[in-house]
Amino acid sequence: MAPPVPSLTTQPETALPNKAKSSPAAAKSSRARAKPKAKPKSAAKPSRARAKAAPVPKPPTVLVRQARKINRVLAELYPDAHTELNFNTSLELLVATILSAQTTDKGVNLVTPIVFAKYPTAADYAAADRAELEKIIQPTGFFRNKASSLIGLGQALCDRFGCEVPNRLADLVTLPGVGRKTANVVLGNAFGVPGITVDTHFGRLARRFGWTKEHDPDKVERDVGALFPKSEWTMLSHRLIWHGRRVCHARRPACGACGVGRLCPSFGEGPTDPAVAGKLVKTGPFS
């Protein structure tokens, strides 16, 4: 008797592995569709941490004490220190500060009464006739660039800030012709928001006093700001600028007539004889 034929229903065919069933073309296609594993979210955190700006190192205590002592003496020497640009509103101060680039405050103050009378609002600057504006501000120098800044300033204020001057640094520096120095002038003197104004005088004196070695205005602002409470920043700026204009000149500082000479590590860069140094002191007016 012949053995029984195995039933297909009782012994199903064993499935071959996919690898054996797949053709080379199918395998290649499968590999192409495979996506690389996504990095876990936590892996991105270190890069974000590295992107953060390094904190400003805490200055030595001895430097902080020396800096604040100099500031106290300057406060006694210049009790009425203030910005020497004439203005009545935040817009007027902003315009005057833009015009003061590469010229004197005294020269700006001769021009601004005409400018302020003709252009009392931001909308007036936005609609100003370029040729007419250039003619008015020509005595301040670089009048074409300054006219462009003032017209653009008026347009930006009206487009983005309701024709009003904003009271935030982040907003001010987005305006045509406005950098950190100009913004800090406006914040400190029109809005009462502390700010350090790093002009040529401030930077020179900060280096002579040993408060910074930097020449970049932003870095000077950072280094000096670490030495003083924010409440002092605006008046400190006025005092250094006043002292720089009157006594601590760029080429020949009047060291022998300097009220903070005994505290200054650069004492001796200029004449130390009081009689000689006294002749170098400038009394102004600067406005």
Phi and psi in degrees as a GROMACS rama.xvg file:
@    title "Ramachandran Plot"
@    xaxis  label "Phi"
@    yaxis  label "Psi"
@TYPE xy
-72.2087  144.341  ALA-2
-64.8589  148.926  PRO-3
-65.7256  146.827  PRO-4
-79.6277  129.649  VAL-5
-60.5301  139.035  PRO-6
-80.3726  136.974  SER-7
-67.8295  -24.9576  LEU-8
-80.0512  -25.2435  THR-9
-90.6561  -23.1091  THR-10
-128.955  83.3299  GLN-11
-63.784  153.797  PRO-12
-67.355  133.45  GLU-13
-72.6441  128.614  THR-14
-70.8937  135.864  ALA-15
-77.7996  148.349  LEU-16
-59.8408  151.541  PRO-17
-56.9638  -36.2564  ASN-18
-61.4214  -38.517  LYS-19
-73.8999  -31.7604  ALA-20
-80.8289  -28.0995  LYS-21
-75.7991  142.159  SER-22
-80.9967  160.401  SER-23
-55.2385  -38.5  PRO-24
-65.2768  -40.7301  ALA-25
-66.7814  -38.6107  ALA-26
-63.9112  -41.5861  ALA-27
-62.5985  -41.9687  LYS-28
-63.9265  -38.0903  SER-29
-65.132  -41.1857  SER-30
-65.9178  -36.2879  ARG-31
-65.3814  -35.149  ALA-32
-78.452  -16.6718  ARG-33
-66.1701  133.934  ALA-34
-99.2829  141.335  LYS-35
-65.7031  150.836  PRO-36
-63.7316  133.432  LYS-37
-72.1998  140.005  ALA-38
-69.9443  140.953  LYS-39
-61.414  149.816  PRO-40
-58.3199  -32.796  LYS-41
-64.1786  -22.0102  SER-42
-68.3082  -23.3981  ALA-43
-81.3239  -15.5548  ALA-44
-63.6058  -42.395  LYS-45
-57.8314  -38.0438  PRO-46
-66.0521  -37.9296  SER-47
-65.8473  -37.2724  ARG-48
-66.174  -39.4157  ALA-49
-67.6595  -25.466  ARG-50
-73.8465  -18.1191  ALA-51
-68.7887  144.02  LYS-52
-66.7285  141.291  ALA-53
-66.6024  141.106  ALA-54
-65.6206  149.945  PRO-55
-70.7386  125.327  VAL-56
-59.4528  142.591  PRO-57
-68.8977  126.079  LYS-58
-70.088  154.722  PRO-59
-59.9608  145.337  PRO-60
-58.6121  -38.8984  THR-61
-63.6588  -36.0317  VAL-62
-69.912  -40.9204  LEU-63
-60.6515  -44.8189  VAL-64
-64.5513  -41.9326  ARG-65
-64.2117  -43.1106  GLN-66
-64.0602  -43.9082  ALA-67
-71.6081  -29.6937  ARG-68
-66.4199  -43.7213  LYS-69
-60.1146  -43.0798  ILE-70
-61.2719  -40.0479  ASN-71
-65.0395  -39.6822  ARG-72
-67.341  -42.5935  VAL-73
-62.5291  -34.159  LEU-74
-64.2485  -34.6403  ALA-75
-72.9355  -36.2784  GLU-76
-72.7266  -35.1712  LEU-77
-128.767  68.7437  TYR-78
-66.1175  -21.3133  PRO-79
-109.258  23.7444  ASP-80
-59.1446  137.802  ALA-81
-162.359  170.322  HIS-82
-64.9048  138.786  THR-83
-97.981  14.5565  GLU-84
-92.0492  133.535  LEU-85
-82.7771  134.44  ASN-86
-163.551  161.198  PHE-87
-123.926  -23.6886  ASN-88
-130.299  166.071  THR-89
-62.3225  -36.3188  SER-90
-65.6266  -43.0168  LEU-91
-62.1933  -41.0059  GLU-92
-66.7047  -39.5577  LEU-93
-62.0397  -45.3722  LEU-94
-64.5135  -46.0092  VAL-95
-61.4641  -38.7517  ALA-96
-68.5102  -38.8511  THR-97
-62.2066  -41.864  ILE-98
-69.1831  -21.9089  LEU-99
-77.3979  -7.60378  SER-100
-61.059  128.121  ALA-101
61.4954  29.5429  GLN-102
-154.5  -178.701  THR-103
-95.9737  154.627  THR-104
-61.6091  -36.1963  ASP-105
-61.1149  -43.3677  LYS-106
-65.6246  -37.821  GLY-107
-65.4811  -41.4052  VAL-108
-66.0966  -18.4535  ASN-109
-77.9521  -25.4745  LEU-110
-96.3075  -36.6548  VAL-111
-62.1395  -30.8554  THR-112
-56.7922  -37.5643  PRO-113
-71.2662  -43.1363  ILE-114
-62.9819  -48.1485  VAL-115
-64.6693  -35.0916  PHE-116
-70.2866  -36.3953  ALA-117
-82.976  -29.2015  LYS-118
-128.106  76.0991  TYR-119
-76.1191  -18.1821  PRO-120
-128.139  165.681  THR-121
-62.1331  -36.5473  ALA-122
-63.4706  -32.0639  ALA-123
-67.115  -38.4325  ASP-124
-67.9758  -39.6994  TYR-125
-60.7755  -34.5125  ALA-126
-100.36  9.98168  ALA-127
-65.7271  144.431  ALA-128
-75.5492  121.448  ASP-129
-58.0663  -47.8963  ARG-130
-61.2013  -40.7773  ALA-131
-68.4249  -42.7444  GLU-132
-64.0565  -43.0181  LEU-133
-60.1499  -39.3286  GLU-134
-64.7722  -39.6788  LYS-135
-67.5461  -42.8229  ILE-136
-94.1212  4.66845  ILE-137
-53.5366  -38.7562  GLN-138
-60.7698  -18.0401  PRO-139
-83.3453  -7.65409  THR-140
82.2054  157.618  GLY-141
47.9546  39.782  PHE-142
-67.4208  -28.0522  PHE-143
-68.7469  -46.9376  ARG-144
-63.539  -40.5928  ASN-145
-67.8161  -36.8881  LYS-146
-63.7253  -42.0999  ALA-147
-60.2317  -42.1736  SER-148
-63.7611  -43.3251  SER-149
-68.7883  -41.0761  LEU-150
-65.4635  -45.5702  ILE-151
-63.7919  -36.0693  GLY-152
-60.6124  -48.7863  LEU-153
-59.8851  -42.2414  GLY-154
-65.3331  -43.1995  GLN-155
-65.6082  -41.7149  ALA-156
-62.3235  -41.8304  LEU-157
-74.9276  -33.2609  CYS-158
-73.5006  -37.2019  ASP-159
-117.763  -17.3961  ARG-160
-132.084  24.7865  PHE-161
61.8818  31.2265  GLY-162
65.327  19.6531  CYS-163
-115.733  152.407  GLU-164
-78.4501  123.297  VAL-165
-70.7266  157.016  PRO-166
-111.727  28.6009  ASN-167
-123.905  137.349  ARG-168
-56.976  -44.3601  LEU-169
-60.0751  -32.1118  ALA-170
-81.2249  -42.234  ASP-171
-60.6685  -41.5423  LEU-172
-72.4424  -5.18318  VAL-173
-87.7909  -6.63991  THR-174
-84.7391  148.108  LEU-175
-58.0132  133.197  PRO-176
78.2233  7.14268  GLY-177
-117.103  117.851  VAL-178
-110.32  -169.915  GLY-179
-62.8957  -39.405  ARG-180
-61.2002  -51.9008  LYS-181
-60.9788  -42.459  THR-182
-61.3542  -42.2839  ALA-183
-68.6919  -33.1583  ASN-184
-59.8775  -47.7597  VAL-185
-67.4457  -44.6912  VAL-186
-61.0917  -46.8378  LEU-187
-72.0524  -33.7918  GLY-188
-104.386  -19.6425  ASN-189
-107.107  -28.4255  ALA-190
-118.414  -6.04551  PHE-191
71.8714  20.3939  GLY-192
-94.8477  120.074  VAL-193
-56.162  136.83  PRO-194
-157.852  150.576  GLY-195
-102.718  125.638  ILE-196
-100.951  103.803  THR-197
-94.3398  88.9823  VAL-198
-98.4361  -171.236  ASP-199
-63.826  -35.1377  THR-200
-70.1338  -47.5425  HIS-201
-59.392  -47.5441  PHE-202
-61.5522  -42.2998  GLY-203
-62.0659  -47.3119  ARG-204
-69.1156  -37.2939  LEU-205
-61.1076  -37.4886  ALA-206
-72.834  -40.4097  ARG-207
-65.1401  -34.4966  ARG-208
-77.2897  -8.27999  PHE-209
81.6243  17.7286  GLY-210
-80.1822  -20.9111  TRP-211
-158.583  158.767  THR-212
-110.548  -1.09925  LYS-213
-81.559  154.922  GLU-214
-113.351  -20.1652  HIS-215
-69.4009  124.272  ASP-216
-55.3205  -39.1282  PRO-217
-64.7769  -37.893  ASP-218
-74.3727  -34.843  LYS-219
-62.3278  -45.9421  VAL-220
-57.7578  -43.092  GLU-221
-62.1635  -48.5599  ARG-222
-66.7624  -44.5095  ASP-223
-70.4969  -38.1647  VAL-224
-59.6884  -28.9882  GLY-225
-72.515  -13.9867  ALA-226
-92.5998  -16.8657  LEU-227
-131.663  151.074  PHE-228
-66.6126  149.881  PRO-229
-56.3868  -32.9964  LYS-230
-60.7324  -18.1756  SER-231
-97.0848  -10.2321  GLU-232
-58.6573  -46.1852  TRP-233
-67.2268  -48.0452  THR-234
-69.1346  -34.6157  MET-235
-57.9488  -42.3031  LEU-236
-60.1256  -46.6821  SER-237
-60.6313  -43.8177  HIS-238
-65.4354  -43.5572  ARG-239
-66.7775  -39.6824  LEU-240
-65.4338  -42.8061  ILE-241
-62.4509  -44.9688  TRP-242
-66.3429  -37.1355  HIS-243
-66.5828  -36.8639  GLY-244
-73.2779  -32.0166  ARG-245
-98.2628  -37.1198  ARG-246
-126.758  -52.8057  VAL-247
-90.4888  70.633  CYS-248
-70.483  161.441  HIS-249
-67.3515  -47.4505  ALA-250
-88.818  -39.997  ARG-251
-142.203  82.8277  ARG-252
-65.9563  145.854  PRO-253
-87.2547  68.7379  ALA-254
-59.4153  -41.1301  CYS-255
-68.9526  -13.1853  GLY-256
-114.506  15.9354  ALA-257
-91.4097  127.207  CYS-258
-68.2753  -19.1611  GLY-259
-112.028  16.7239  VAL-260
-57.5219  -37.9042  GLY-261
-69.7502  -16.7142  ARG-262
-101.748  -6.59332  LEU-263
-93.2079  123.896  CYS-264
-68.5302  -13.308  PRO-265
-100.201  11.4724  SER-266
-56.5549  128.776  PHE-267
110.74  -6.41972  GLY-268
-66.1806  -25.6967  GLU-269
-121.618  -179.519  GLY-270
-57.2359  134.894  PRO-271
-100.037  -12.7566  THR-272
-69.1352  124.111  ASP-273
-57.6055  -37.6107  PRO-274
-67.5504  -43.9319  ALA-275
-68.084  -45.9716  VAL-276
-65.3564  -34.4823  ALA-277
-59.9725  -30.3464  GLY-278
-73.8196  -15.7575  LYS-279
-88.5678  -14.5123  LEU-280
-69.0074  132.878  VAL-281
-103.75  134.234  LYS-282
-102.994  -7.29062  THR-283
90.3566  -160.541  GLY-284
-74.6722  152.797  PRO-285
-109.959  2.72929  PHE-286
